[in-house]
Amino acid sequence: MAETEEWGDLLLKALEHPRVLYTVDLAWTPSRSIEAHSHDSFYQLDFFYGGYGKVAARKKVYSVTPGDVFIANPTDEHEFHAAPHLPLQGITYKFALRDFKDEKLPVMPNYLGNLAVLPGPRQRELHDLLRRGSAEYNHQRRGHQQASSMLLGLFFVLLLRYLEERRSLSPEEASRGVSKAVQDYIQRCYHLPLTLADLGRLAGLHPRYLCQRFSNETGKSPMQALTEARIDAAKKLLGTTHLPVSRIGTQVGYPDVFHFSKRFKQLTGKSPKQFRAEAQKA
């Protein structure tokens, strides 16, 4: 998660009177790309709750995984690209802050963090605030702009609080929390092309330190846990469906059927076809 000291107070000060200019809850098609552009006078918040892709902002490229929250400051050049066959799903807000007169607008980090590191109820609470704010704005009822702006402001207030709470945990609590968050994330998103760098960014740790913590807690590396989750899912599909092996490999995160078969045999001692024949005979 991004450090909050540098921008949290400025953000809270600015959000005394935020003004939502546009918001939409959408699923981007696999071919959807938004080329590099910037906005002169307003911010853009993007929360992605599904799919996979890339976000580039201020010449830095981020892999997008479910739960990621990004902000583009005024004049920040940014772009988006959805991965083929894994469309991005997200909520976008364009909003202005109160008039700072001679003060500079707060400059926030482009990557705010991933909500998946928070406990499930808090993830859902923050997602729901953004969803409700978008619905309020687009239903165009009386007071829709005020309601959506208030909900966006509450989202930022609670996000800052929850990040601060997470940072105040003891090293032991933080270690357990990181391992559980990564494990839960792997169980939900094993089908995505996750890398160790993606999991490290999710946890707010350098990949090497994430491996140390995760291994100490679970006895395996994050990537071993990812492989096991994928093979477990493949075993269920092989035993209960007639989907082609190549299709199953793609669904569990291995678009290369040869790589899938190799990994499957390493963990089970059998090829996918052998496993299917035995499982469906039983």
ChimeraX commands (.cxc) that place a marker at each C-alpha (Angstrom):
marker #1 position 0.00,0.00,0.00 radius 0.5
marker #1 position 1.15,3.55,-0.65 radius 0.5
marker #1 position 2.45,5.52,2.32 radius 0.5
marker #1 position -0.25,7.88,3.54 radius 0.5
marker #1 position 1.77,10.53,5.40 radius 0.5
marker #1 position 2.73,12.47,2.29 radius 0.5
marker #1 position -0.73,12.89,0.83 radius 0.5
marker #1 position -3.35,11.90,3.41 radius 0.5
marker #1 position -3.71,15.27,5.17 radius 0.5
marker #1 position -3.74,17.18,1.91 radius 0.5
marker #1 position -6.36,14.84,0.51 radius 0.5
marker #1 position -8.63,15.19,3.54 radius 0.5
marker #1 position -8.30,18.97,3.40 radius 0.5
marker #1 position -9.13,18.98,-0.30 radius 0.5
marker #1 position -12.12,16.69,0.13 radius 0.5
marker #1 position -14.04,19.15,2.26 radius 0.5
marker #1 position -15.90,19.99,-0.96 radius 0.5
marker #1 position -15.16,17.44,-3.70 radius 0.5
marker #1 position -17.20,17.64,-6.88 radius 0.5
marker #1 position -17.84,14.57,-9.02 radius 0.5
marker #1 position -17.83,15.50,-12.71 radius 0.5
marker #1 position -18.40,12.05,-14.20 radius 0.5
marker #1 position -18.52,8.45,-13.03 radius 0.5
marker #1 position -19.30,5.08,-14.56 radius 0.5
marker #1 position -19.24,1.45,-13.43 radius 0.5
marker #1 position -18.24,-0.53,-16.48 radius 0.5
marker #1 position -16.75,-3.73,-17.85 radius 0.5
marker #1 position -14.12,-2.94,-20.46 radius 0.5
marker #1 position -14.11,-5.16,-23.54 radius 0.5
marker #1 position -10.94,-7.22,-24.18 radius 0.5
marker #1 position -9.90,-4.91,-27.01 radius 0.5
marker #1 position -10.48,-1.74,-25.01 radius 0.5
marker #1 position -7.50,0.57,-24.78 radius 0.5
marker #1 position -7.28,4.22,-23.80 radius 0.5
marker #1 position -4.21,5.84,-25.29 radius 0.5
marker #1 position -1.95,8.22,-23.40 radius 0.5
marker #1 position -3.70,11.45,-22.41 radius 0.5
marker #1 position -3.99,13.86,-19.50 radius 0.5
marker #1 position -6.56,16.16,-17.87 radius 0.5
marker #1 position -5.79,19.79,-17.10 radius 0.5
marker #1 position -8.00,20.50,-14.14 radius 0.5
marker #1 position -9.43,17.35,-12.59 radius 0.5
marker #1 position -8.41,14.02,-11.05 radius 0.5
marker #1 position -9.36,10.55,-12.20 radius 0.5
marker #1 position -9.88,7.63,-9.83 radius 0.5
marker #1 position -9.99,4.09,-11.23 radius 0.5
marker #1 position -10.89,1.08,-9.09 radius 0.5
marker #1 position -10.58,-2.28,-10.87 radius 0.5
marker #1 position -12.58,-5.17,-9.43 radius 0.5
marker #1 position -12.06,-7.70,-12.22 radius 0.5
marker #1 position -9.88,-8.68,-15.17 radius 0.5
marker #1 position -6.26,-7.95,-15.92 radius 0.5
marker #1 position -4.31,-5.37,-17.86 radius 0.5
marker #1 position -1.79,-2.55,-17.70 radius 0.5
marker #1 position -1.92,1.03,-16.46 radius 0.5
marker #1 position 0.82,3.49,-17.37 radius 0.5
marker #1 position 1.12,6.78,-15.52 radius 0.5
marker #1 position 3.98,9.28,-15.45 radius 0.5
marker #1 position 6.11,6.85,-17.48 radius 0.5
marker #1 position 5.68,4.03,-14.96 radius 0.5
marker #1 position 3.80,0.85,-15.93 radius 0.5
marker #1 position 1.67,-1.15,-13.46 radius 0.5
marker #1 position 0.04,-4.55,-13.88 radius 0.5
marker #1 position -3.62,-4.28,-12.97 radius 0.5
marker #1 position -5.07,-6.98,-10.72 radius 0.5
marker #1 position -8.51,-7.01,-9.04 radius 0.5
marker #1 position -8.69,-4.61,-6.10 radius 0.5
marker #1 position -6.21,-2.07,-7.48 radius 0.5
marker #1 position -6.90,1.64,-6.96 radius 0.5
marker #1 position -5.22,4.26,-9.15 radius 0.5
marker #1 position -5.37,8.03,-9.35 radius 0.5
marker #1 position -4.28,10.32,-12.16 radius 0.5
marker #1 position -3.49,13.85,-10.99 radius 0.5
marker #1 position -4.22,16.85,-13.22 radius 0.5
marker #1 position -1.64,16.90,-16.07 radius 0.5
marker #1 position -0.51,13.30,-15.36 radius 0.5
marker #1 position -0.21,11.45,-18.65 radius 0.5
marker #1 position -1.83,8.02,-18.28 radius 0.5
marker #1 position -3.17,5.15,-20.39 radius 0.5
marker #1 position -4.94,1.79,-19.99 radius 0.5
marker #1 position -4.84,-1.50,-21.85 radius 0.5
marker #1 position -6.94,-4.58,-21.09 radius 0.5
marker #1 position -5.40,-8.04,-21.51 radius 0.5
marker #1 position -6.88,-10.22,-24.29 radius 0.5
marker #1 position -9.61,-12.58,-23.00 radius 0.5
marker #1 position -9.45,-11.00,-19.51 radius 0.5
marker #1 position -11.47,-7.77,-19.79 radius 0.5
marker #1 position -10.94,-5.16,-17.12 radius 0.5
marker #1 position -13.92,-4.32,-14.96 radius 0.5
marker #1 position -13.85,-1.16,-12.97 radius 0.5
marker #1 position -15.39,2.04,-11.64 radius 0.5
marker #1 position -14.10,5.37,-12.90 radius 0.5
marker #1 position -14.56,8.77,-11.25 radius 0.5
marker #1 position -13.53,12.14,-12.62 radius 0.5
marker #1 position -13.62,14.74,-9.87 radius 0.5
marker #1 position -12.45,18.23,-9.00 radius 0.5
marker #1 position -11.27,19.47,-5.61 radius 0.5
marker #1 position -12.14,22.72,-3.89 radius 0.5
marker #1 position -10.43,25.90,-4.97 radius 0.5
marker #1 position -6.97,25.99,-3.42 radius 0.5
marker #1 position -6.41,29.62,-4.54 radius 0.5
marker #1 position -2.66,30.16,-4.19 radius 0.5
marker #1 position -2.04,26.69,-2.78 radius 0.5
marker #1 position -0.95,23.85,-4.99 radius 0.5
marker #1 position -3.36,21.01,-5.57 radius 0.5
marker #1 position -2.27,17.87,-3.72 radius 0.5
marker #1 position -0.21,15.50,-5.84 radius 0.5
marker #1 position -1.10,11.94,-5.00 radius 0.5
marker #1 position 0.73,8.73,-5.91 radius 0.5
marker #1 position -0.72,7.13,-9.03 radius 0.5
marker #1 position -0.99,3.76,-7.28 radius 0.5
marker #1 position -2.92,4.00,-4.00 radius 0.5
marker #1 position -2.96,0.28,-3.25 radius 0.5
marker #1 position -5.01,-2.88,-3.53 radius 0.5
marker #1 position -8.14,-3.30,-1.41 radius 0.5
marker #1 position -7.56,-7.07,-1.26 radius 0.5
marker #1 position -5.06,-6.60,1.58 radius 0.5
marker #1 position -7.92,-5.39,3.78 radius 0.5
marker #1 position -10.36,-7.68,5.63 radius 0.5
marker #1 position -13.24,-8.85,3.46 radius 0.5
marker #1 position -15.95,-6.65,5.07 radius 0.5
marker #1 position -13.82,-3.54,4.54 radius 0.5
marker #1 position -13.08,-4.46,0.94 radius 0.5
marker #1 position -16.81,-4.80,0.31 radius 0.5
marker #1 position -17.60,-1.58,2.18 radius 0.5
marker #1 position -15.19,0.48,0.06 radius 0.5
marker #1 position -16.30,-1.15,-3.19 radius 0.5
marker #1 position -19.92,-0.51,-2.26 radius 0.5
marker #1 position -19.27,3.20,-1.60 radius 0.5
marker #1 position -17.86,3.62,-5.10 radius 0.5
marker #1 position -20.66,1.57,-6.67 radius 0.5
marker #1 position -23.35,3.55,-4.83 radius 0.5
marker #1 position -21.72,6.86,-5.72 radius 0.5
marker #1 position -21.65,5.94,-9.39 radius 0.5
marker #1 position -25.28,4.83,-9.30 radius 0.5
marker #1 position -26.33,8.05,-7.53 radius 0.5
marker #1 position -24.64,10.24,-10.10 radius 0.5
marker #1 position -25.99,8.40,-13.12 radius 0.5
marker #1 position -29.58,8.06,-11.90 radius 0.5
marker #1 position -29.79,11.86,-12.03 radius 0.5
marker #1 position -32.17,12.18,-9.09 radius 0.5
marker #1 position -32.41,15.37,-7.05 radius 0.5
marker #1 position -29.09,15.96,-5.29 radius 0.5
marker #1 position -27.30,13.28,-7.32 radius 0.5
marker #1 position -24.05,15.23,-7.57 radius 0.5
marker #1 position -23.97,16.07,-3.87 radius 0.5
marker #1 position -24.71,12.45,-2.91 radius 0.5
marker #1 position -22.06,10.98,-5.22 radius 0.5
marker #1 position -19.49,13.54,-4.03 radius 0.5
marker #1 position -20.20,12.73,-0.37 radius 0.5
marker #1 position -19.84,9.00,-1.02 radius 0.5
marker #1 position -16.54,9.55,-2.84 radius 0.5
marker #1 position -15.28,11.66,0.06 radius 0.5
marker #1 position -16.28,8.95,2.54 radius 0.5
marker #1 position -14.46,6.36,0.42 radius 0.5
marker #1 position -11.20,8.32,0.73 radius 0.5
marker #1 position -11.64,8.97,4.46 radius 0.5
marker #1 position -12.21,5.27,5.22 radius 0.5
marker #1 position -9.43,4.18,2.85 radius 0.5
marker #1 position -6.96,6.40,4.72 radius 0.5
marker #1 position -8.15,5.12,8.09 radius 0.5
marker #1 position -7.88,1.49,7.05 radius 0.5
marker #1 position -4.41,2.00,5.60 radius 0.5
marker #1 position -3.27,3.65,8.83 radius 0.5
marker #1 position -4.75,0.80,10.90 radius 0.5
marker #1 position -2.91,-1.73,8.76 radius 0.5
marker #1 position 0.38,0.12,9.19 radius 0.5
marker #1 position -0.07,0.22,12.98 radius 0.5
marker #1 position -0.13,-3.60,13.30 radius 0.5
marker #1 position 2.70,-5.32,15.12 radius 0.5
marker #1 position 5.28,-7.10,12.91 radius 0.5
marker #1 position 3.74,-10.46,13.88 radius 0.5
marker #1 position 0.19,-9.32,13.08 radius 0.5
marker #1 position 1.32,-7.69,9.85 radius 0.5
marker #1 position 3.13,-10.88,8.81 radius 0.5
marker #1 position 0.06,-13.03,9.39 radius 0.5
marker #1 position -2.15,-10.48,7.68 radius 0.5
marker #1 position 0.09,-10.32,4.62 radius 0.5
marker #1 position 0.25,-14.08,4.24 radius 0.5
marker #1 position -3.51,-14.50,4.59 radius 0.5
marker #1 position -4.24,-11.64,2.20 radius 0.5
marker #1 position -1.92,-13.12,-0.44 radius 0.5
marker #1 position -3.34,-16.63,0.07 radius 0.5
marker #1 position -6.91,-15.35,-0.25 radius 0.5
marker #1 position -5.99,-13.36,-3.32 radius 0.5
marker #1 position -4.38,-16.37,-4.97 radius 0.5
marker #1 position -7.50,-18.46,-4.33 radius 0.5
marker #1 position -9.66,-15.83,-6.04 radius 0.5
marker #1 position -7.35,-14.78,-8.86 radius 0.5
marker #1 position -5.25,-17.87,-9.73 radius 0.5
marker #1 position -6.56,-17.68,-13.32 radius 0.5
marker #1 position -4.82,-14.34,-13.89 radius 0.5
marker #1 position -1.22,-14.09,-15.18 radius 0.5
marker #1 position 0.07,-13.12,-11.73 radius 0.5
marker #1 position 3.78,-12.59,-11.10 radius 0.5
marker #1 position 5.74,-12.41,-7.87 radius 0.5
marker #1 position 6.05,-8.67,-8.48 radius 0.5
marker #1 position 2.24,-8.40,-8.65 radius 0.5
marker #1 position 1.86,-10.23,-5.33 radius 0.5
marker #1 position 4.59,-8.11,-3.76 radius 0.5
marker #1 position 2.83,-4.93,-4.84 radius 0.5
marker #1 position -0.43,-6.28,-3.45 radius 0.5
marker #1 position 1.26,-6.89,-0.09 radius 0.5
marker #1 position 3.24,-3.65,-0.13 radius 0.5
marker #1 position 6.50,-5.58,0.15 radius 0.5
marker #1 position 9.56,-6.18,-1.98 radius 0.5
marker #1 position 9.07,-9.63,-3.59 radius 0.5
marker #1 position 12.07,-11.03,-1.68 radius 0.5
marker #1 position 10.59,-10.01,1.70 radius 0.5
marker #1 position 7.18,-11.30,0.69 radius 0.5
marker #1 position 8.73,-14.69,-0.08 radius 0.5
marker #1 position 10.43,-14.77,3.33 radius 0.5
marker #1 position 7.26,-13.88,5.24 radius 0.5
marker #1 position 5.00,-16.12,3.21 radius 0.5
marker #1 position 7.36,-19.10,3.42 radius 0.5
marker #1 position 7.76,-18.69,7.18 radius 0.5
marker #1 position 3.98,-18.69,7.63 radius 0.5
marker #1 position 2.96,-21.35,5.11 radius 0.5
marker #1 position 6.03,-23.46,4.37 radius 0.5
marker #1 position 5.89,-22.68,0.66 radius 0.5
marker #1 position 6.60,-19.79,-1.66 radius 0.5
marker #1 position 3.83,-17.57,-3.06 radius 0.5
marker #1 position 4.41,-18.96,-6.55 radius 0.5
marker #1 position 4.20,-22.54,-5.25 radius 0.5
marker #1 position 0.85,-21.65,-3.67 radius 0.5
marker #1 position -0.27,-20.14,-6.98 radius 0.5
marker #1 position 0.72,-23.28,-8.91 radius 0.5
marker #1 position -1.10,-25.52,-6.42 radius 0.5
marker #1 position -4.26,-23.40,-6.63 radius 0.5
marker #1 position -4.21,-23.61,-10.42 radius 0.5
marker #1 position -3.66,-27.38,-10.48 radius 0.5
marker #1 position -6.38,-27.96,-7.85 radius 0.5
marker #1 position -8.82,-25.99,-10.01 radius 0.5
marker #1 position -7.73,-27.95,-13.09 radius 0.5
marker #1 position -8.29,-31.27,-11.30 radius 0.5
marker #1 position -11.87,-30.30,-10.52 radius 0.5
marker #1 position -12.54,-29.32,-14.12 radius 0.5
marker #1 position -10.92,-32.46,-15.50 radius 0.5
marker #1 position -12.96,-34.65,-13.19 radius 0.5
marker #1 position -16.33,-32.96,-13.75 radius 0.5
marker #1 position -16.36,-31.57,-17.32 radius 0.5
marker #1 position -15.51,-32.57,-20.88 radius 0.5
marker #1 position -13.77,-29.30,-21.69 radius 0.5
marker #1 position -10.65,-29.70,-23.87 radius 0.5
marker #1 position -7.39,-29.83,-21.90 radius 0.5
marker #1 position -6.19,-26.67,-23.64 radius 0.5
marker #1 position -9.35,-24.81,-22.58 radius 0.5
marker #1 position -8.95,-25.93,-18.98 radius 0.5
marker #1 position -5.32,-24.81,-18.99 radius 0.5
marker #1 position -6.35,-21.37,-20.18 radius 0.5
marker #1 position -9.10,-21.12,-17.57 radius 0.5
marker #1 position -6.70,-21.84,-14.69 radius 0.5
marker #1 position -3.94,-19.51,-15.85 radius 0.5
marker #1 position -1.88,-21.58,-18.32 radius 0.5
marker #1 position -2.67,-20.44,-21.89 radius 0.5
marker #1 position 0.21,-22.63,-23.18 radius 0.5
marker #1 position -1.13,-26.21,-23.11 radius 0.5
marker #1 position 2.37,-27.72,-23.03 radius 0.5
marker #1 position 3.33,-25.64,-20.01 radius 0.5
marker #1 position 0.06,-26.60,-18.35 radius 0.5
marker #1 position 0.58,-30.32,-18.97 radius 0.5
marker #1 position 4.15,-30.14,-17.66 radius 0.5
marker #1 position 3.12,-28.37,-14.47 radius 0.5
marker #1 position 0.17,-30.73,-13.95 radius 0.5
marker #1 position 2.35,-33.82,-14.23 radius 0.5
marker #1 position 4.97,-32.35,-11.89 radius 0.5
marker #1 position 2.37,-31.99,-9.13 radius 0.5
marker #1 position 0.17,-35.04,-9.73 radius 0.5
marker #1 position 2.48,-37.55,-11.43 radius 0.5
marker #1 position -0.06,-37.91,-14.25 radius 0.5
marker #1 position -0.84,-36.11,-17.46 radius 0.5
marker #1 position -4.16,-34.20,-17.59 radius 0.5
marker #1 position -5.62,-36.85,-19.90 radius 0.5
marker #1 position -4.55,-39.72,-17.60 radius 0.5
marker #1 position -5.99,-37.90,-14.59 radius 0.5
marker #1 position -9.28,-37.27,-16.40 radius 0.5
marker #1 position -9.63,-40.90,-17.51 radius 0.5
marker #1 position -9.12,-42.16,-13.94 radius 0.5
marker #1 position -11.24,-39.49,-12.28 radius 0.5
marker #1 position -14.23,-39.94,-14.59 radius 0.5
marker #1 position -14.01,-43.74,-14.39 radius 0.5
marker #1 position -14.26,-43.71,-10.60 radius 0.5
marker link #1:1,2 radius 0.2
marker link #1:2,3 radius 0.2
marker link #1:3,4 radius 0.2
marker link #1:4,5 radius 0.2
marker link #1:5,6 radius 0.2
marker link #1:6,7 radius 0.2
marker link #1:7,8 radius 0.2
marker link #1:8,9 radius 0.2
marker link #1:9,10 radius 0.2
marker link #1:10,11 radius 0.2
marker link #1:11,12 radius 0.2
marker link #1:12,13 radius 0.2
marker link #1:13,14 radius 0.2
marker link #1:14,15 radius 0.2
marker link #1:15,16 radius 0.2
marker link #1:16,17 radius 0.2
marker link #1:17,18 radius 0.2
marker link #1:18,19 radius 0.2
marker link #1:19,20 radius 0.2
marker link #1:20,21 radius 0.2
marker link #1:21,22 radius 0.2
marker link #1:22,23 radius 0.2
marker link #1:23,24 radius 0.2
marker link #1:24,25 radius 0.2
marker link #1:25,26 radius 0.2
marker link #1:26,27 radius 0.2
marker link #1:27,28 radius 0.2
marker link #1:28,29 radius 0.2
marker link #1:29,30 radius 0.2
marker link #1:30,31 radius 0.2
marker link #1:31,32 radius 0.2
marker link #1:32,33 radius 0.2
marker link #1:33,34 radius 0.2
marker link #1:34,35 radius 0.2
marker link #1:35,36 radius 0.2
marker link #1:36,37 radius 0.2
marker link #1:37,38 radius 0.2
marker link #1:38,39 radius 0.2
marker link #1:39,40 radius 0.2
marker link #1:40,41 radius 0.2
marker link #1:41,42 radius 0.2
marker link #1:42,43 radius 0.2
marker link #1:43,44 radius 0.2
marker link #1:44,45 radius 0.2
marker link #1:45,46 radius 0.2
marker link #1:46,47 radius 0.2
marker link #1:47,48 radius 0.2
marker link #1:48,49 radius 0.2
marker link #1:49,50 radius 0.2
marker link #1:50,51 radius 0.2
marker link #1:51,52 radius 0.2
marker link #1:52,53 radius 0.2
marker link #1:53,54 radius 0.2
marker link #1:54,55 radius 0.2
marker link #1:55,56 radius 0.2
marker link #1:56,57 radius 0.2
marker link #1:57,58 radius 0.2
marker link #1:58,59 radius 0.2
marker link #1:59,60 radius 0.2
marker link #1:60,61 radius 0.2
marker link #1:61,62 radius 0.2
marker link #1:62,63 radius 0.2
marker link #1:63,64 radius 0.2
marker link #1:64,65 radius 0.2
marker link #1:65,66 radius 0.2
marker link #1:66,67 radius 0.2
marker link #1:67,68 radius 0.2
marker link #1:68,69 radius 0.2
marker link #1:69,70 radius 0.2
marker link #1:70,71 radius 0.2
marker link #1:71,72 radius 0.2
marker link #1:72,73 radius 0.2
marker link #1:73,74 radius 0.2
marker link #1:74,75 radius 0.2
marker link #1:75,76 radius 0.2
marker link #1:76,77 radius 0.2
marker link #1:77,78 radius 0.2
marker link #1:78,79 radius 0.2
marker link #1:79,80 radius 0.2
marker link #1:80,81 radius 0.2
marker link #1:81,82 radius 0.2
marker link #1:82,83 radius 0.2
marker link #1:83,84 radius 0.2
marker link #1:84,85 radius 0.2
marker link #1:85,86 radius 0.2
marker link #1:86,87 radius 0.2
marker link #1:87,88 radius 0.2
marker link #1:88,89 radius 0.2
marker link #1:89,90 radius 0.2
marker link #1:90,91 radius 0.2
marker link #1:91,92 radius 0.2
marker link #1:92,93 radius 0.2
marker link #1:93,94 radius 0.2
marker link #1:94,95 radius 0.2
marker link #1:95,96 radius 0.2
marker link #1:96,97 radius 0.2
marker link #1:97,98 radius 0.2
marker link #1:98,99 radius 0.2
marker link #1:99,100 radius 0.2
marker link #1:100,101 radius 0.2
marker link #1:101,102 radius 0.2
marker link #1:102,103 radius 0.2
marker link #1:103,104 radius 0.2
marker link #1:104,105 radius 0.2
marker link #1:105,106 radius 0.2
marker link #1:106,107 radius 0.2
marker link #1:107,108 radius 0.2
marker link #1:108,109 radius 0.2
marker link #1:109,110 radius 0.2
marker link #1:110,111 radius 0.2
marker link #1:111,112 radius 0.2
marker link #1:112,113 radius 0.2
marker link #1:113,114 radius 0.2
marker link #1:114,115 radius 0.2
marker link #1:115,116 radius 0.2
marker link #1:116,117 radius 0.2
marker link #1:117,118 radius 0.2
marker link #1:118,119 radius 0.2
marker link #1:119,120 radius 0.2
marker link #1:120,121 radius 0.2
marker link #1:121,122 radius 0.2
marker link #1:122,123 radius 0.2
marker link #1:123,124 radius 0.2
marker link #1:124,125 radius 0.2
marker link #1:125,126 radius 0.2
marker link #1:126,127 radius 0.2
marker link #1:127,128 radius 0.2
marker link #1:128,129 radius 0.2
marker link #1:129,130 radius 0.2
marker link #1:130,131 radius 0.2
marker link #1:131,132 radius 0.2
marker link #1:132,133 radius 0.2
marker link #1:133,134 radius 0.2
marker link #1:134,135 radius 0.2
marker link #1:135,136 radius 0.2
marker link #1:136,137 radius 0.2
marker link #1:137,138 radius 0.2
marker link #1:138,139 radius 0.2
marker link #1:139,140 radius 0.2
marker link #1:140,141 radius 0.2
marker link #1:141,142 radius 0.2
marker link #1:142,143 radius 0.2
marker link #1:143,144 radius 0.2
marker link #1:144,145 radius 0.2
marker link #1:145,146 radius 0.2
marker link #1:146,147 radius 0.2
marker link #1:147,148 radius 0.2
marker link #1:148,149 radius 0.2
marker link #1:149,150 radius 0.2
marker link #1:150,151 radius 0.2
marker link #1:151,152 radius 0.2
marker link #1:152,153 radius 0.2
marker link #1:153,154 radius 0.2
marker link #1:154,155 radius 0.2
marker link #1:155,156 radius 0.2
marker link #1:156,157 radius 0.2
marker link #1:157,158 radius 0.2
marker link #1:158,159 radius 0.2
marker link #1:159,160 radius 0.2
marker link #1:160,161 radius 0.2
marker link #1:161,162 radius 0.2
marker link #1:162,163 radius 0.2
marker link #1:163,164 radius 0.2
marker link #1:164,165 radius 0.2
marker link #1:165,166 radius 0.2
marker link #1:166,167 radius 0.2
marker link #1:167,168 radius 0.2
marker link #1:168,169 radius 0.2
marker link #1:169,170 radius 0.2
marker link #1:170,171 radius 0.2
marker link #1:171,172 radius 0.2
marker link #1:172,173 radius 0.2
marker link #1:173,174 radius 0.2
marker link #1:174,175 radius 0.2
marker link #1:175,176 radius 0.2
marker link #1:176,177 radius 0.2
marker link #1:177,178 radius 0.2
marker link #1:178,179 radius 0.2
marker link #1:179,180 radius 0.2
marker link #1:180,181 radius 0.2
marker link #1:181,182 radius 0.2
marker link #1:182,183 radius 0.2
marker link #1:183,184 radius 0.2
marker link #1:184,185 radius 0.2
marker link #1:185,186 radius 0.2
marker link #1:186,187 radius 0.2
marker link #1:187,188 radius 0.2
marker link #1:188,189 radius 0.2
marker link #1:189,190 radius 0.2
marker link #1:190,191 radius 0.2
marker link #1:191,192 radius 0.2
marker link #1:192,193 radius 0.2
marker link #1:193,194 radius 0.2
marker link #1:194,195 radius 0.2
marker link #1:195,196 radius 0.2
marker link #1:196,197 radius 0.2
marker link #1:197,198 radius 0.2
marker link #1:198,199 radius 0.2
marker link #1:199,200 radius 0.2
marker link #1:200,201 radius 0.2
marker link #1:201,202 radius 0.2
marker link #1:202,203 radius 0.2
marker link #1:203,204 radius 0.2
marker link #1:204,205 radius 0.2
marker link #1:205,206 radius 0.2
marker link #1:206,207 radius 0.2
marker link #1:207,208 radius 0.2
marker link #1:208,209 radius 0.2
marker link #1:209,210 radius 0.2
marker link #1:210,211 radius 0.2
marker link #1:211,212 radius 0.2
marker link #1:212,213 radius 0.2
marker link #1:213,214 radius 0.2
marker link #1:214,215 radius 0.2
marker link #1:215,216 radius 0.2
marker link #1:216,217 radius 0.2
marker link #1:217,218 radius 0.2
marker link #1:218,219 radius 0.2
marker link #1:219,220 radius 0.2
marker link #1:220,221 radius 0.2
marker link #1:221,222 radius 0.2
marker link #1:222,223 radius 0.2
marker link #1:223,224 radius 0.2
marker link #1:224,225 radius 0.2
marker link #1:225,226 radius 0.2
marker link #1:226,227 radius 0.2
marker link #1:227,228 radius 0.2
marker link #1:228,229 radius 0.2
marker link #1:229,230 radius 0.2
marker link #1:230,231 radius 0.2
marker link #1:231,232 radius 0.2
marker link #1:232,233 radius 0.2
marker link #1:233,234 radius 0.2
marker link #1:234,235 radius 0.2
marker link #1:235,236 radius 0.2
marker link #1:236,237 radius 0.2
marker link #1:237,238 radius 0.2
marker link #1:238,239 radius 0.2
marker link #1:239,240 radius 0.2
marker link #1:240,241 radius 0.2
marker link #1:241,242 radius 0.2
marker link #1:242,243 radius 0.2
marker link #1:243,244 radius 0.2
marker link #1:244,245 radius 0.2
marker link #1:245,246 radius 0.2
marker link #1:246,247 radius 0.2
marker link #1:247,248 radius 0.2
marker link #1:248,249 radius 0.2
marker link #1:249,250 radius 0.2
marker link #1:250,251 radius 0.2
marker link #1:251,252 radius 0.2
marker link #1:252,253 radius 0.2
marker link #1:253,254 radius 0.2
marker link #1:254,255 radius 0.2
marker link #1:255,256 radius 0.2
marker link #1:256,257 radius 0.2
marker link #1:257,258 radius 0.2
marker link #1:258,259 radius 0.2
marker link #1:259,260 radius 0.2
marker link #1:260,261 radius 0.2
marker link #1:261,262 radius 0.2
marker link #1:262,263 radius 0.2
marker link #1:263,264 radius 0.2
marker link #1:264,265 radius 0.2
marker link #1:265,266 radius 0.2
marker link #1:266,267 radius 0.2
marker link #1:267,268 radius 0.2
marker link #1:268,269 radius 0.2
marker link #1:269,270 radius 0.2
marker link #1:270,271 radius 0.2
marker link #1:271,272 radius 0.2
marker link #1:272,273 radius 0.2
marker link #1:273,274 radius 0.2
marker link #1:274,275 radius 0.2
marker link #1:275,276 radius 0.2
marker link #1:276,277 radius 0.2
marker link #1:277,278 radius 0.2
marker link #1:278,279 radius 0.2
marker link #1:279,280 radius 0.2
marker link #1:280,281 radius 0.2
marker link #1:281,282 radius 0.2
view
